[in-house]
Amino acid sequence: MLVVVICVCIFGSAIYFVLNRGAAGTVPTPILQQASFPLYVPAWLPQGMTVRSDSFDATSQVVTFSVDDNRGTRLVFTEQLRPGSQEMSTFYDQQLTEKRTYKTGGGETTVGRFEGTGFAAVVTDKTWILIRAVADIDQKQLEKIADHLRLAQ
């Protein structure tokens, strides 16, 4: 019986690890304290991508951090207090090509191309999260990252 319990625990831990591989840890406490709005981090990342814990930077108005892998793919996250709808709409219209907007459980997501690379913006009730690919990334993966953000701890 004990062997069965141990096997179930090991199997459950392995499934948890596989499903959460690459997921972000916690945001450094000083960053959380500086932000005047809720912060979000990816709950899912493609295999090999990780949040760079040394990349967090903040003012009271903007928080940035990056996600990268060993192949040079990098995503830059910029988060700020949610601006007015007109400001966001103007940004999307002037800066994005191939844009598409859809509803998610946590708000609204707009995806497209910014200066030739992938881009996603997620709007929650209080935060505007911009995700820019510095090197190109598969658009479906970028959308999945944007759709799987969680409140930072």
Secondary structure per residue as TSV (DSSP state, phi and psi in degrees):
chain	resnum	aa	ss	phi	psi
A	1	M	-	360.0	-43.2
A	2	L	H	-60.9	-38.7
A	3	V	H	-61.9	-40.0
A	4	V	H	-64.0	-44.4
A	5	V	H	-62.4	-44.3
A	6	I	H	-63.0	-43.9
A	7	C	H	-62.1	-42.0
A	8	V	H	-62.7	-42.2
A	9	C	H	-63.9	-44.2
A	10	I	H	-64.7	-45.1
A	11	F	H	-62.0	-44.0
A	12	G	H	-62.9	-41.3
A	13	S	H	-64.8	-40.0
A	14	A	H	-64.2	-43.5
A	15	I	H	-62.4	-44.4
A	16	Y	H	-58.7	-44.5
A	17	F	H	-62.9	-45.4
A	18	V	H	-63.4	-44.0
A	19	L	H	-69.5	-25.8
A	20	N	T	-111.8	13.9
A	21	R	T	-58.7	137.5
A	22	G	T	79.4	-7.8
A	23	A	-	-64.2	148.4
A	24	A	-	-71.0	149.8
A	25	G	-	-83.3	-142.8
A	26	T	-	-95.9	155.3
A	27	V	-	-79.4	138.2
A	28	P	-	-54.4	138.3
A	29	T	H	-53.6	-43.9
A	30	P	H	-59.6	-33.6
A	31	I	H	-68.4	-45.4
A	32	L	H	-59.2	-38.9
A	33	Q	H	-70.7	-31.6
A	34	Q	H	-76.2	-31.4
A	35	A	-	-71.9	137.5
A	36	S	S	-101.4	20.6
A	37	F	S	-153.0	160.8
A	38	P	-	-65.4	140.5
A	39	L	-	-106.6	149.0
A	40	Y	E	-126.4	147.5
A	41	V	E	-132.1	158.0
A	42	P	E	-67.3	133.2
A	43	A	S	-91.1	-15.7
A	44	W	-	-138.6	138.2
A	45	L	-	-137.7	150.7
A	46	P	-	-60.0	153.6
A	47	Q	T	-53.7	132.3
A	48	G	T	94.1	-15.5
A	49	M	-	-93.2	140.7
A	50	T	E	-140.5	154.3
A	51	V	E	-75.6	129.0
A	52	R	-	-80.2	107.4
A	53	S	G	-64.0	-23.8
A	54	D	G	-87.0	2.8
A	55	S	G	-96.2	-6.2
A	56	F	-	-67.8	134.0
A	57	D	E	-143.3	145.5
A	58	A	E	-151.3	150.0
A	59	T	-	-124.0	-176.2
A	60	S	S	-71.9	-13.9
A	61	Q	S	-109.1	-23.9
A	62	V	E	-142.5	140.4
A	63	V	E	-124.5	135.0
A	64	T	E	-127.8	151.1
A	65	F	E	-160.8	166.3
A	66	S	E	-128.9	158.6
A	67	V	E	-126.0	134.3
A	68	D	E	-150.6	174.2
A	69	D	-	-131.4	-179.3
A	70	N	T	-80.9	0.6
A	71	R	T	-100.1	1.6
A	72	G	S	95.1	2.2
A	73	T	-	-75.3	127.2
A	74	R	E	-134.7	138.7
A	75	L	E	-116.7	135.8
A	76	V	E	-111.0	123.6
A	77	F	E	-99.3	130.6
A	78	T	E	-126.3	126.0
A	79	E	E	-125.6	141.7
A	80	Q	E	-151.6	168.4
A	81	L	E	-59.3	138.0
A	82	R	-	-59.8	123.3
A	83	P	-	-82.2	-177.4
A	84	G	-	-68.6	155.7
A	85	S	H	-58.4	-38.1
A	86	Q	H	-64.7	-40.9
A	87	E	H	-62.5	-43.5
A	88	M	H	-66.5	-43.6
A	89	S	H	-61.3	-42.6
A	90	T	H	-62.6	-43.7
A	91	F	H	-58.7	-49.5
A	92	Y	H	-60.1	-45.6
A	93	D	H	-64.6	-38.3
A	94	Q	H	-86.7	-27.1
A	95	Q	H	-110.3	-20.4
A	96	L	-	-108.0	143.3
A	97	T	E	-114.0	162.6
A	98	E	E	51.3	38.7
A	99	K	E	-83.7	150.0
A	100	R	E	-148.6	137.6
A	101	T	E	-119.9	139.5
A	102	Y	E	-148.2	157.5
A	103	K	E	-84.1	144.8
A	104	T	E	-129.1	174.0
A	105	G	T	-60.3	-33.2
A	106	G	T	-96.0	-2.6
A	107	G	E	156.8	-128.9
A	108	E	E	-133.6	140.7
A	109	T	E	-122.0	135.1
A	110	T	E	-119.0	127.3
A	111	V	E	-121.1	155.4
A	112	G	E	176.1	-155.0
A	113	R	E	-118.7	134.2
A	114	F	E	-125.3	116.0
A	115	E	T	51.8	38.0
A	116	G	T	87.1	-3.4
A	117	T	E	-122.2	167.9
A	118	G	E	-63.1	148.5
A	119	F	E	-150.4	142.4
A	120	A	E	-142.0	143.2
A	121	A	E	-129.1	130.3
A	122	V	E	-116.7	130.0
A	123	V	E	-112.4	120.0
A	124	T	-	-104.4	-172.6
A	125	D	S	-66.4	-25.2
A	126	K	S	-127.7	-13.5
A	127	T	E	-127.1	142.8
A	128	W	E	-112.1	116.9
A	129	I	E	-110.2	117.8
A	130	L	E	-108.5	130.0
A	131	I	E	-123.1	115.1
A	132	R	E	-117.4	130.2
A	133	A	E	-84.4	123.7
A	134	V	S	-78.3	-41.8
A	135	A	S	-110.3	151.7
A	136	D	-	-61.9	145.9
A	137	I	-	-133.7	153.2
A	138	D	-	-58.0	127.5
A	139	Q	H	-60.1	-37.0
A	140	K	H	-64.4	-38.4
A	141	Q	H	-66.9	-41.1
A	142	L	H	-61.5	-42.8
A	143	E	H	-63.5	-39.6
A	144	K	H	-65.0	-39.9
A	145	I	H	-60.8	-48.3
A	146	A	H	-61.9	-34.7
A	147	D	H	-79.1	-10.5
A	148	H	T	-123.1	56.5
A	149	L	E	-96.7	149.8
A	150	R	E	-132.1	155.9
A	151	L	E	-63.2	132.2
A	152	A	-	-71.4	153.0
A	153	Q	-	-112.9	360.0
